[in-house]
Amino acid sequence: MTTASASRSGSPPAARSPSLRISRALFDEMVAHARADAPNECCGMVAARDGVATGVHRTRNIHRSPLRFEMDPDEQLKVFQAIEDAGYELGAIYHSHTRSAPIPSQTDVNLAKWWPEPLWVIVGLDNDEPDVRAWRIVDGTVSEAALEVEDGAPVDA
């Protein structure tokens, strides 16, 4: 599995923002993905620069399960490389919880050990209205992060 702990050039990554600003359009894209894949969990990646989301990239959940997700490894690598090649960073990994609140499960915490730098955004669909929250998960410690949704066009699509 590829990690976001260093760029492909081998240099250490820039410090990641403790929050993510995202346009309404990109936020709505994550929610639309979650609804489209329901009742199964969806998954994908959010490109960012300096804590501002620049793109949402859907990936396929190879488990096609309502209880867990794993990004298709080939898609995951292609998306990660495209984000880096465009000069962006991996700002967040997102997925949905279709039957529970958008709080990281132990499975999510275990997955995050491979990806400690980006935020983890979870789209909760267990109610009529989606509940979307962001988390920082480092060394098994979970803390909520700010997810600021802004109206208007994406910052840099």
N, C-alpha and C positions, 0 to 999 in steps of 0.2 A: 504494500500500500504506500502511495506517495504521501509525504507529510509536508506541511507548510512551514516547517521550522527553519528552512533555509531555501534560498532561491536556487534555481538550477545552476547559477553561476558559482554557487558555493558560499556566497556572502550571506551574513546573518540578515534576517528580515528587519524591516523598520518596525519600531514599536507600534503595536496596534492600538487603535482607539478603544476606550472602554464603552463606547456607544456607537450606534450606527444611525446615520440620517439617511432616509430613503424617500424617494418621491412617492406620491400616491399611486402613480401608474405602476411602478415596480412593486410596491406593496400589494396592489391589487393583482399583479401577475402571480405572486406567491400564493395568494388566497385562491385564485382561479385554478392554479395547479393542484392545490390540495383538494378542492371540490371536484375537479375532473377525475382525480385518481381514487376518490372515496368510493367504496369503503376502505380501500387500501391506503397505506401511508405513502405520501409522495416524498421526493427528496430532490435537492438541487444545491447550487452554489450561488453566492452573491459576490460579484466583483465590486471592489471599492477602491477609492483613493482618499487618503487622509480622513477616514471615517465616514465618507459619503458614498453611498451605493451608486454604482454606475451601470449595473446590469444584473439581471436574474437569469440563471442558466438552469433549465430543467435537466434532470438526469433520470434514468429509469431505475426504479426500485426492483432489483433482481429477485426479491422474495415475493413481490406482489402479495403482501400480507397486511392485514389491518393492525398487526401487533408489532411489526419491526420493519426496519428498512436497511438496505445496503445499496449504495450507488453502484451501478454497472461499472466495473473497474476500467474498461476501455473508455467509456464516456467520461468518467471522473478524471482520468489522465488528460484526455483531450481538452476538457473544459479548463482544468487547472493550467495547462500549458498555454491555452489561448488567453486566459486572464493575465498570466505573467508576460506573454509575448506582447500584449497590448499595453504593458506598462502599469497594470493594476495589481492589486493584491487580493487575496482571498479574504473578503471582509466577513463572510458568514457562510455557514453550512445551514441549510434549512430543511425541515421535514415537517410532516403533520402528525398529529395525534388525533385519530378519528373517534376514539372512544373515551378519551380522558383529557384532563386539563393540560395546557401547554407548559408542563413542568417536566424537566429532564427526568427520565426513568433511569434506573441503574444501568440498563443497556446503553442509553445515551451517554452516561458518564463514562462507561467502559470504552465506548467508541472514541470519545473525546481525547483519550490519552494519545491517540495518533494524530490529532489535530488540535493542539492546545492554543494556537494563536487566534484563529477566527472565532467570532461569536457563534453561538448556536441559536438559531431562530426556530421556534416551534409554532406552527399554526394549529390551534385547537379548534376542532369542529364538533365537539360534543354538545354544543348548544346551537340555537337558531343563528346567532351571529358569531362569526369567527372571533377567536381570542388569540392574538398574536403577541408573543413575548420573546425577548432576547436574553441569552444567558452567556456568561463566561464560565467555562469549565476547565480548570487547570489543576492537575495533580489530584483529581477526584473531588476538588472543592468547587461547589456550585454557587454562583452569585448572579443575581439578576443584573442585566445591563440595560441601559436606556436604548429604546428604539423610537426614534423621532420621525414621524411620518409628516412629510411636507406636501402641500398641494402644489401642482405644477408639473412640468415636464421633468424627465430624468435629468440629472446633473450633466451627464456626459455619456449618452448611449452610444 
